[in-house]
Amino acid sequence: MSINGSHPRLNTLGRMVRAESGPDMRYDMNSHMMMGGGGGGGGSSHTHKMYYVQKSYVGDINSEGYTQNGTATVSRRQNTIQDLLQACSDCLMRAELIVQPELKYGEGIQISRNRELEDCFGQANEHMDILDGLIREMRQMGQPCDLYQKRLLQLQEQMRALYKAISVPRVRRASSKGGYSSQSASGWDEYTRRVTTECLNWMRQQKAEMELIKWGFDAAAIEQQITEHRRFHNSIGDYRWHLDKVKTDLREKAAVHQLEEEYEYLLRFSFERMDQLRQLQGIIQATSREIMWINDCEEEELLYDWSDRNTDIARKQEAFSKRMSQLEVKEKELNKLKQECDQLVLSQHPASDKIEAYMDTLQTQWSWILQITKCIDVHLKENAAYFQFFEEAQSTENYLKNLQDAIRKRFICDKNMSLHVLLEQIKELEAEREKILEYKRQVQNLVNKSKKIVQLKPRNPDYKSNKPIILRALCDYKQDLKTMRKGDECILKDNTERSKWHVTGPGGLDMLVPSVSLIIPPPNPLAVDLATKIEQYYDAIMALWNQLYINMKSLVSWHYCMIDVEKIRAMTIAKLKTMRKEDYQRIIADLEIHYQEFIRNSQGSEMFGDDDKRKMQTQITDAQKHYQKLVIQILPQTHTAPPIVTEVITIEREKQETWLLMELQKLRRQIENCELRMVQRTPFQLDQGATHNLSVRISELESIQIESQSMADALNRQKDYLPNFRGSEKYHYLQSEISALFQKLENINGVSACYLDSLNALRSLLQAILQTDDVIRVFEIRLTEEDTLSLDPDKVEAYRVCLKKMKADLSMKKSLLGTLEAELQKALQVHSQSSQTYPHYDLDLGKFADRVCQLTDRWQRLEKQLDDRFVF
């Protein structure tokens, strides 16, 4: 006969199966299905095993065709879970219908139906195992599963209620044939009370001992606790045999039931303790592994040499790109780990404080490695700019040195050189000037860059400096109670150790700061000195070119004057009579023009001193007198006035002709000066200073137009004097000179008007480019400054709100792209019309069109990045 009486019931006290070969433990639920007659009788037992173990479903295919290898759709997974929930509910409902007679009448369940009850519980338990695995995997993949989890908990509670209901002993009346009736503890005999109290006290003491054990704080301590608890749990399992023996000797069913309930509670508490230890061990191992990985990354980056000795920046850039890819992958893993920790904390895990402490440490290390990556990004940009600057500077310096020597050797000035050779050399010298001007932009860029180059040499421990080295922090750093904020400046005390430097921080506090978070800001004295030296080389070359050009031009003018002087000296009355009047008048006019050019070109020339200039003036005067003497001799001898009167009139007319000629020469010089100012090409860079340069150039062209109008008025007044010289030898020359000057003024007006239109259109385009670039730059900086790798869900949600606002602001400013394209088309159209009329004044709009395309691409990439981050 069963010690539980003649009524059959399900026994929910689980017998633990020891897993000596591994750390997992599982329940082995024994269902003792007893059958007996009215007063007792034989019994038969059937055992059904139920395993509450965690299973892996990766790659398995169940009867519904669901695969857990990531290829099934979300809807298919949900349908599978719903089908399993429904099947489990049906099994429990069928089991409830089977046990209803026992619950209602207490007469016992027929043995023919015990097997059916076992099948119901077995199938329900199997379905619950599968559901638990599926729901856990849905949670890991971030899919909603709260409703399924809630329904599974309800079914598990229903199953436990059924077990408990059929396990509670029934209070029955004693049968006529005798039997045992349940009594209160006060009615128990002395042996029953003593044995029951001893067993209960032992079990309660075990539970109290488990509760008093403190949770370990590291993986080794947790592993030790798991080993100890496994032995402790095995002792509880061994106690089961002692309890069965005690139950055999007890005759009170109430005492047996009380012992069974207490043991079941102790066993369940022990299993929960083991599960909690396993969960804490998994979290500590995972977080420790991630912290060690982050620490390895940190150590590698802190030991990197950012001084000028390490020139392989391309290799570091490639390594940094790989590092950022690793961090992106690691971010997803950390997010999953944080979700697991949050779930344990929300479920009130007893060691929640330990879990939160580990996650806080992980979050701190993660934030620090992100700060380091931002510092590395700055170092990469600054070091790349440093090495590029010095490479370009050395190349430019060597080129200018060689160019200066080449110009000195190639262009030699000498009065013995022929006019043809001089003219050829002037052409070559002008071509050389174009090459020199091309380097002007390069030199100016180097000068501007030199002011922004950081210092790398002081990062070497061997570097000695008489002045204190100022450092600037690239990120926030806290050491004990000392804090250094991003942008704070400090003084370097000792950089013997590469990874960390001793500095004097804000407030005069001494700190030990990672060197990667510090930078030695501009200016770099070496870079500034080198750029200044290159600029001086360039100025020296330009001065050399100007001097050579002046020398050659003065020699050419001297040659022309000498040719004209020789022509006049060779004139005779006989030869003059054979020439047309226009021809010999042109000779004396050419002499005057060439002499004026000589006077102008010889200013600053090394080829002609004051004595040479006086000698030339004497030669010109003698030639003019010789010409006047010959011309007077061949004039008709018809005089209507006395010789004295004729001579006076002739002298007065010569004075007026000389005055008019000088005025025209003065106007020509002014016009040529305007032409020179107008043809000057100013390279316009795509920066904030270009707008100012354009405005200055436009103002200069407007002043040229005003001067041109003034010169036109003066030329008109000179033209009014021209009829007074009709019949004079110089009349045709003066007339042609005035016509030529009018033609030059007309050309100046036309060119300046077209040039002004092009520059105004270019200024509008440049303003649109700079405005659009400023807007894009602001949004790019905002995206760079945001911490997109946070593990805090609240921060992630706040960042999504920020991204949404940024996207709305960017959409409001999209009209700038339309304005930019319109200004570009307008500038191209105006420039096309101007260049067709005056091709010499062509502007290079290619770089402006390229910048518009670049801005459009940057805008589109900005929109795409905002969309991608918002979706993520």
Secondary structure, 3 states (H helix, E strand, C coil): CCCCCCCCCCCCCEEEECCCCCCCCEEEECCCCCCCCCCCCCCCCCCCCCCCCCCCCCCCECCCCCECCCCCCHHHHHHHHHHHHHHHHHHHHHHHHHHHHHHHHCCCCCHHHHHHHHHHHHHHHHHHHHHHHHHHHHHHCCCCCHHHHHHHHHHHHHHHHHHHHHHCCCCCCCCCCCCCCCCCHHHCCHHHHHHHHHHHHHHHHHHHHHHHCCCCCCHHHHHHHHHHHHHHHHHHHHHHHHHHHHHHHCCCHHHHHHHHHHHHHHHHHHHHHHHHHHHHHHHHHHHHHHHHHHHHHHHHHHCCCCCCCCCCHHHHHHHHHHHHHHHHHHHHHHHHHHHHHHHHHHCCCCCHHHHHHHHHHHHHHHHHHHHHHHHHHHHHHHHHHHHHHHHHHHHHHHHHHHHHHHHHHHCCCCCCCCHHHHHHHHHHHHHHHHHHHHHHHHHHHHHHHHCCCCCCHHHCCCCCCCCCCEEEECCCEEECCEEECCCCEEEEEECCCCCEEEEECHHHCEEEEEHHHEECCCCCHHHHHHHHHHHHHHHHHHHHHHHHHHHHHHHHHHHHHHHHHHHHHCCCHHHHHHCCHHHHHHHHHHHHHHHHHHHHHCCCCCCCCHHHHHHHHHHHHHHHHHHHHHHHHHCCCCCCCCHHHHHHHHHHHHHHHHHHHHHHHHHHHHHHHHHHHHHCCCCCCCCHHHHHHHHHHHHHHHHHHHHHHHHHHHHHHHHHHHHHHCCCCCHHHHHHHHHHHHHHHHHHHHHHHHHHHHHHHHHHHHHHHHHHHHHHHHHHHHHHHCCCCCCCHHHHHHHHHHHHHHHHHHHHCCHHHHHHHHHHHHHHHHHHHHHHHCHHHCCCCHHHHHHHHHHHHHHHHHHHHHHHHHHC
